[in-house]
């Protein structure tokens, strides 16, 4: 028993949060990564060999083939459900493959394995939650702070300001009632849903606590069916500073409902996310190009709130304390907190293979100015977790999801003839302005073997995993 306990203290333990806007590919990313760890084939997932000398220096050896062995899935201990890896893999690999259903709940996955280049075991846990919940990251403070932030975003962006015009005008009124304000706010959120705007908070309007998704219906009907809060009798909406002053009792009611919602939905999730050591942020760069500049601005706003969970640059004394703790304490007892972020341009196989570097460059230009003020290591990657296209001259080939008229096509068998289609060339830098449809990146169905021990073709997972598993004494 004592020996087993010592071995556990020597394990490399890391908790990894996997985040991204809705439809950024989180479920497929995590399913593929687990599949490659469980059924490791070094020619499909090449890892960088490393060992540590007694001085703590890393010795690298690319000539050594790293093997992952003795993989085991561990039970999840906590309030969240087990990530249904087997079900998602089956969906990807069935006779007529489909993409898995989008994440509708918070999932965790824990596993343990050994690497042939290290003497200690690796224990990884992954946290995956719906992209819709990212809009609630702004709820880290008081109701007043949330209100000011939300209204500022609505007013600052033309796409939101136009859809929220009636609600913004309401802020000048006196003797407002809860029903008047929440009705107007729900109608505003319903309009956001119809225009695929991600800044929908409280996020339960879009994805309720039981996983029910808001459907694409007329705005008035959707507003009547959904709620803005934890329950129909405990709804809330943002009020401006003047509106709060002119309607003090209403602001007090909304603040109480906000605090109740915050404790029930975002707080639990954000506390768990803040305890992660690593963060993988998936951003669909090709999808952002296809959707227009509004999607770019939405992504930046949510990223800014997400980075608020991370540490600012610490003092020299703080760094010295972390270094001392890392030397004296076993790894399992070292300080937690996010210290590395892998920013990933997901769905890289939607662009031509010779232009992947452009996706990484665009991602860097989008993110780096925001992240460099924080106390963490970060890097940028491109990844196709399940590569589902192949080069076809200057075009790509794969099983298209939609025909040229925009009609959904049924999934086809793996042996059916593939489509050849045009994709845009990603620019070297983000344009000053662009509109929906200026760039084209057609969607395809997944390509994955039905053999349960054969992981999918992928690009980029190995580099991301190397980055996540690397360690430094000051982290």
Protein Blocks (a to p, Z undefined) as FASTA:
>chain_A
ZZmmmmmmmpccddddddddehilmmmmmmmmmmmmmmgcfklmccddddddfkopacdd
fkbccddehiacdddedjbdcddfklmmmmmmmmbdcdddddfbdcddddddddfkbcbd
cddddddddfklmmmmmmmmcfklmmmmmmmmmmmpmklmmmmmmmmmmmmpghiafklm
mmmmmmmmmmmmmnopabbcdfklmmcfkopacddddfklmmmmpccdjbfklgccdddf
klmmmmmmlmmmmmmmmmmmmmmmmmmmmmmmmmpmbdcddddfklmmmnojklmmmmmm
mmmmmmmmpccdddfklmmmmmmmmmmpcfklgcedjfbdcdddehklmpcfklmmmmmm
mmmmmmmmmmmmpccddddddddfbacbdcehjaccdddfbdfkopacddddfkbccddd
ddddddfbdcfbdcehkaccddddddddfbfklccddehjlmmmmmmmpccfkZZ
